[in-house]
Amino acid sequence: MILSNILGHIPDYDQARSVAARLVDALPSGSYLSINDGSRGIDPEFDRAQDAYNESGAAPYILRTVDQITAFFDGLELVEPGVVPVTRWRPEAGADQPELIGEHGGLARKP
């Protein structure tokens, strides 16, 4: 299952975790969950821009901390390298490190 920039549209963190958990519960053992969502704390300018957007009256998108995004994978087996900035998830060998952006993601297997 792929939840790509979905959970940030659920303002309440506990509710977002509940939604993710219910979806994972419906998956058979051996299935994978991929999540990437906007993250707070990497780029202060990005954080401010997202906050301004949320205050504009548009449908809000909530940036989460890396720990909060990681917690969406509770009970699952994270695939290496774990929850990292999406530009750093398995970059090409020998390539320059990509620029960090305010989005983290990971992949995990349901036992």
KOLMAR-837306 format. One record per residue (C-alpha): residue in one letter; chain; x, y, z. Coordinates in nm, 2 decimals. Layout:
<recs>
{res: a; chain: A; east: X; north: Y; up: Z};
...
</recs>
This chain:
<recs>
{res: m; chain: A; east: 0.00; north: 0.00; up: 0.00};
{res: i; chain: A; east: 0.13; north: 0.35; up: -0.09};
{res: l; chain: A; east: 0.03; north: 0.65; up: 0.12};
{res: s; chain: A; east: 0.21; north: 0.93; up: -0.06};
{res: n; chain: A; east: 0.15; north: 1.27; up: 0.09};
{res: i; chain: A; east: -0.19; north: 1.15; up: 0.22};
{res: l; chain: A; east: -0.16; north: 1.15; up: 0.60};
{res: g; chain: A; east: -0.07; north: 1.52; up: 0.61};
{res: h; chain: A; east: -0.42; north: 1.60; up: 0.50};
{res: i; chain: A; east: -0.55; north: 1.46; up: 0.83};
{res: p; chain: A; east: -0.49; north: 1.74; up: 1.08};
{res: d; chain: A; east: -0.53; north: 1.53; up: 1.40};
{res: y; chain: A; east: -0.21; north: 1.31; up: 1.44};
{res: d; chain: A; east: -0.39; north: 1.04; up: 1.65};
{res: q; chain: A; east: -0.66; north: 1.02; up: 1.38};
{res: a; chain: A; east: -0.39; north: 0.99; up: 1.11};
{res: r; chain: A; east: -0.22; north: 0.71; up: 1.30};
{res: s; chain: A; east: -0.56; north: 0.53; up: 1.34};
{res: v; chain: A; east: -0.63; north: 0.56; up: 0.97};
{res: a; chain: A; east: -0.29; north: 0.42; up: 0.88};
{res: a; chain: A; east: -0.33; north: 0.13; up: 1.13};
{res: r; chain: A; east: -0.67; north: 0.04; up: 1.01};
{res: l; chain: A; east: -0.54; north: 0.02; up: 0.65};
{res: v; chain: A; east: -0.24; north: -0.19; up: 0.75};
{res: d; chain: A; east: -0.47; north: -0.42; up: 0.96};
{res: a; chain: A; east: -0.65; north: -0.51; up: 0.64};
{res: l; chain: A; east: -0.33; north: -0.62; up: 0.46};
{res: p; chain: A; east: -0.21; north: -0.97; up: 0.46};
{res: s; chain: A; east: 0.12; north: -1.07; up: 0.62};
{res: g; chain: A; east: 0.41; north: -1.00; up: 0.39};
{res: s; chain: A; east: 0.25; north: -0.69; up: 0.25};
{res: y; chain: A; east: 0.45; north: -0.36; up: 0.23};
{res: l; chain: A; east: 0.35; north: -0.01; up: 0.34};
{res: s; chain: A; east: 0.52; north: 0.29; up: 0.18};
{res: i; chain: A; east: 0.47; north: 0.63; up: 0.34};
{res: n; chain: A; east: 0.61; north: 0.97; up: 0.24};
{res: d; chain: A; east: 0.48; north: 1.29; up: 0.39};
{res: g; chain: A; east: 0.59; north: 1.65; up: 0.45};
{res: s; chain: A; east: 0.82; north: 1.68; up: 0.74};
{res: r; chain: A; east: 0.89; north: 1.97; up: 0.97};
{res: g; chain: A; east: 1.24; north: 2.08; up: 1.08};
{res: i; chain: A; east: 1.46; north: 2.03; up: 0.77};
{res: d; chain: A; east: 1.40; north: 2.36; up: 0.59};
{res: p; chain: A; east: 1.26; north: 2.65; up: 0.81};
{res: e; chain: A; east: 1.16; north: 2.84; up: 0.49};
{res: f; chain: A; east: 0.96; north: 2.55; up: 0.37};
{res: d; chain: A; east: 0.80; north: 2.52; up: 0.72};
{res: r; chain: A; east: 0.70; north: 2.89; up: 0.72};
{res: a; chain: A; east: 0.56; north: 2.86; up: 0.36};
{res: q; chain: A; east: 0.35; north: 2.56; up: 0.46};
{res: d; chain: A; east: 0.22; north: 2.74; up: 0.77};
{res: a; chain: A; east: 0.12; north: 3.04; up: 0.56};
{res: y; chain: A; east: -0.06; north: 2.81; up: 0.32};
{res: n; chain: A; east: -0.24; north: 2.64; up: 0.60};
{res: e; chain: A; east: -0.35; north: 2.98; up: 0.74};
{res: s; chain: A; east: -0.48; north: 3.10; up: 0.40};
{res: g; chain: A; east: -0.81; north: 2.91; up: 0.43};
{res: a; chain: A; east: -0.70; north: 2.63; up: 0.19};
{res: a; chain: A; east: -0.73; north: 2.27; up: 0.29};
{res: p; chain: A; east: -0.45; north: 2.23; up: 0.54};
{res: y; chain: A; east: -0.16; north: 2.00; up: 0.50};
{res: i; chain: A; east: 0.01; north: 1.92; up: 0.83};
{res: l; chain: A; east: 0.39; north: 1.87; up: 0.84};
{res: r; chain: A; east: 0.49; north: 1.60; up: 1.09};
{res: t; chain: A; east: 0.81; north: 1.55; up: 1.28};
{res: v; chain: A; east: 1.04; north: 1.26; up: 1.17};
{res: d; chain: A; east: 0.94; north: 1.08; up: 1.49};
{res: q; chain: A; east: 0.57; north: 1.11; up: 1.40};
{res: i; chain: A; east: 0.62; north: 0.98; up: 1.05};
{res: t; chain: A; east: 0.83; north: 0.69; up: 1.18};
{res: a; chain: A; east: 0.55; north: 0.60; up: 1.43};
{res: f; chain: A; east: 0.32; north: 0.53; up: 1.14};
{res: f; chain: A; east: 0.53; north: 0.22; up: 1.09};
{res: d; chain: A; east: 0.49; north: 0.09; up: 1.44};
{res: g; chain: A; east: 0.46; north: -0.29; up: 1.44};
{res: l; chain: A; east: 0.61; north: -0.32; up: 1.10};
{res: e; chain: A; east: 0.96; north: -0.42; up: 0.98};
{res: l; chain: A; east: 1.13; north: -0.11; up: 0.84};
{res: v; chain: A; east: 1.33; north: -0.17; up: 0.52};
{res: e; chain: A; east: 1.68; north: -0.01; up: 0.52};
{res: p; chain: A; east: 1.76; north: 0.28; up: 0.53};
{res: g; chain: A; east: 1.45; north: 0.33; up: 0.74};
{res: v; chain: A; east: 1.26; north: 0.67; up: 0.75};
{res: v; chain: A; east: 1.48; north: 0.92; up: 0.58};
{res: p; chain: A; east: 1.45; north: 1.23; up: 0.37};
{res: v; chain: A; east: 1.29; north: 1.10; up: 0.04};
{res: t; chain: A; east: 1.59; north: 1.24; up: -0.16};
{res: r; chain: A; east: 1.82; north: 1.02; up: 0.05};
{res: w; chain: A; east: 1.62; north: 0.69; up: 0.02};
{res: r; chain: A; east: 1.86; north: 0.46; up: -0.16};
{res: p; chain: A; east: 2.04; north: 0.72; up: -0.38};
{res: e; chain: A; east: 2.26; north: 0.59; up: -0.67};
{res: a; chain: A; east: 2.59; north: 0.46; up: -0.56};
{res: g; chain: A; east: 2.87; north: 0.71; up: -0.61};
{res: a; chain: A; east: 2.63; north: 0.99; up: -0.68};
{res: d; chain: A; east: 2.65; north: 1.32; up: -0.49};
{res: q; chain: A; east: 2.42; north: 1.34; up: -0.19};
{res: p; chain: A; east: 2.09; north: 1.49; up: -0.31};
{res: e; chain: A; east: 1.96; north: 1.81; up: -0.15};
{res: l; chain: A; east: 1.76; north: 1.76; up: 0.17};
{res: i; chain: A; east: 1.39; north: 1.85; up: 0.14};
{res: g; chain: A; east: 1.11; north: 1.87; up: 0.39};
{res: e; chain: A; east: 0.97; north: 1.53; up: 0.31};
{res: h; chain: A; east: 1.05; north: 1.20; up: 0.48};
{res: g; chain: A; east: 0.95; north: 0.85; up: 0.39};
{res: g; chain: A; east: 1.01; north: 0.48; up: 0.44};
{res: l; chain: A; east: 0.90; north: 0.13; up: 0.34};
{res: a; chain: A; east: 0.81; north: -0.14; up: 0.58};
{res: r; chain: A; east: 0.69; north: -0.50; up: 0.57};
{res: k; chain: A; east: 0.40; north: -0.64; up: 0.77};
{res: p; chain: A; east: 0.52; north: -0.95; up: 0.96};
</recs>
